[in-house]
Amino acid sequence: MTVVEDVTQQVRCIVADGVARIVLDRPEKLNALGPPQRERLISLLDQAGSSVLVRAVVLSGVGRAFCAGGDLSRPRRDPDVDGQPARVVGETGPGVRSAQALIAAVLDCPKPVIAAVNGVAAGMGAQLALAADFVVASTRARFAELFITRGIVPDAGAAYLLPRILGLHLAKRLLLLGGDLPIVEAERLGIVHQVVEPEELQTAADALAARLAAGPTVAIGLAKRLLNQSLDSDRVAAFDREEMAVAMNVWTEDSAEGLRSFTEKRDPVFRGW
């Protein structure tokens, strides 16, 4: 009998106090993401990005892993009856594209995204965490890039993302040799915002999310876009985009509140629009 998985329970979301808390809940699979789970996660990130009720996002995993990457236990398609292969050499199918779309959804989300990494983040799971704007990690966390050790070309945007975050040579060390990035080294490199004991992880992630959710949401989203685009643009294009972002933001209520609070010598109270 085929067991039908309830993807809404495997990738859950609760919105409260301006924070969308998205939880990967497949502990028996180390929170590995098959196509249904990826599609669900992309949809939740899209909803969070467009909702005025959401001003920050927290990604976390249940169990001893954050995310073990793609779900490799899913069966391959059988060959057609006439003996033709299910797919030809060079055809990746939707799997690679959906993995890329997931990383893009994190990068492009206009709300700040926090990854609360409780354990191993491997392959696509490592990219999922590192694509976030902030990483809060347990002392038990580690990032693993094991594609090459399984004869697989790195995917989920790894060859694009990792050099920009880690630098080219460290990215090569991880991706070409198939290695781990221990949390101590990740913290030394500055790619982890905070390292805490396992029992303190949720509290630390919630505190950071609350701080971001109390900020000027539109300005934060525009600043995030400018920062991400700066890695692929020249100075003229970057300055043009900056000017447009400033012009857009100046009409927001939060921008006006920021100026009022400055002249009135008080802390601002931002509303998110």
Long-range contacts (C-beta under 8 A, 24 or more apart in sequence): 5-36, 7-36, 7-37, 7-39, 7-40, 8-40, 10-37, 10-40, 11-37, 11-40, 11-41, 11-44, 13-44, 13-47, 13-48, 15-48, 15-51, 15-53, 15-54, 17-210, 17-213, 18-53, 18-54, 18-55, 18-56, 18-210, 18-213, 18-214, 18-272, 19-54, 19-55, 19-56, 19-57, 19-58, 19-206, 19-209, 19-210, 19-213, 20-44, 20-47, 20-48, 20-51, 20-54, 20-56, 20-57, 20-58, 20-111, 21-57, 21-58, 21-60, 21-209, 22-48, 22-57, 22-58, 22-59, 22-60, 23-60, 23-61, 23-62, 24-59, 24-60, 24-61, 24-62, 24-66, 24-67, 25-61, 25-62, 26-62, 27-61, 27-62, 27-63, 27-64, 27-65, 28-63, 29-68, 29-71, 29-73, 30-63, 30-64, 30-65, 30-67, 30-68, 30-120, 31-61, 31-62, 31-63, 31-65, 31-66, 31-67, 31-68, 31-125, 32-67, 32-68, 32-69, 32-70, 32-71, 32-72, 32-73, 32-125, 33-67, 33-69, 33-70, 33-71, 33-102, 33-124, 33-125, 33-128, 34-70, 34-71, 34-74, 35-94, 35-95, 35-98, 37-71, 38-98, 38-99, 38-101, 38-102, 39-98, 41-102, 41-105, 42-98, 42-101, 42-102, 42-105, 45-105, 45-106, 45-109, 45-113, 46-105, 46-109, 48-109, 48-111, 49-108, 49-109, 49-110, 49-111, 52-272, 52-273, 54-111, 55-111, 55-212, 55-213, 55-214, 55-215, 55-217, 55-272, 56-111, 56-112, 56-113, 56-114, 56-209, 56-210, 56-212, 56-213, 57-109, 57-111, 57-112, 57-113, 57-114, 57-209, 58-113, 58-114, 58-116, 58-205, 58-206, 58-209, 59-106, 59-113, 59-114, 59-115, 59-116, 59-128, 59-129, 59-132, 60-115, 60-116, 60-118, 60-201, 60-202, 60-205, 61-117, 61-118, 61-119, 63-118, 63-119, 64-118, 64-119, 64-120, 64-140, 65-118, 65-119, 65-120, 65-121, 65-122, 65-125, 66-115, 66-116, 66-117, 66-118, 66-119, 66-120, 66-121, 66-125, 66-128, 66-129, 66-141, 67-121, 67-122, 67-124, 67-125, 67-128, 67-129, 68-120, 68-122, 68-123, 68-125, 69-122, 69-123, 69-124, 69-125, 69-126, 69-156, 70-95, 70-99, 70-123, 70-124, 70-156, 96-155, 99-124, 99-155, 99-156, 99-157, 100-155, 100-156, 100-157, 102-128, 102-156, 103-127, 103-128, 103-131, 103-156, 103-157, 103-161, 104-157, 106-131, 106-132, 107-131, 107-228, 108-228, 110-221, 110-224, 110-225, 111-217, 111-220, 111-221, 112-212, 112-220, 112-221, 112-224, 114-205, 114-208, 114-209, 114-212, 116-201, 116-202, 116-204, 116-205, 117-141, 118-198, 118-201, 120-144, 122-146, 123-147, 123-154, 123-155, 123-156, 123-158, 124-155, 124-156, 126-158, 126-181, 127-156, 127-157, 127-158, 127-161, 127-162, 128-156, 130-161, 130-162, 130-165, 130-191, 131-157, 131-161, 133-224, 134-193, 134-208, 135-186, 135-191, 135-192, 135-193, 136-192, 136-193, 136-194, 136-195, 136-196, 136-201, 136-204, 136-205, 136-208, 137-183, 137-186, 137-187, 137-192, 137-194, 137-195, 137-196, 137-201, 138-183, 138-195, 138-196, 138-197, 138-198, 138-201, 139-183, 139-195, 139-196, 139-197, 139-198, 140-183, 140-198, 141-183, 141-186, 141-195, 142-180, 142-181, 142-182, 142-183, 142-186, 143-174, 143-180, 143-181, 143-186, 144-179, 144-180, 144-181, 145-174, 145-175, 145-178, 145-179, 145-180, 145-181, 146-178, 147-175, 147-178, 148-175, 148-176, 148-177, 148-178, 149-178, 164-231, 165-191, 166-191, 214-270, 215-270, 216-249, 216-252, 216-254, 216-255, 216-257, 216-258, 216-268, 216-270, 216-272, 217-254, 217-270, 217-272, 217-273, 218-248, 218-249, 218-252, 218-254, 218-272, 218-273, 219-249, 219-252, 219-254, 219-255, 222-248, 222-249
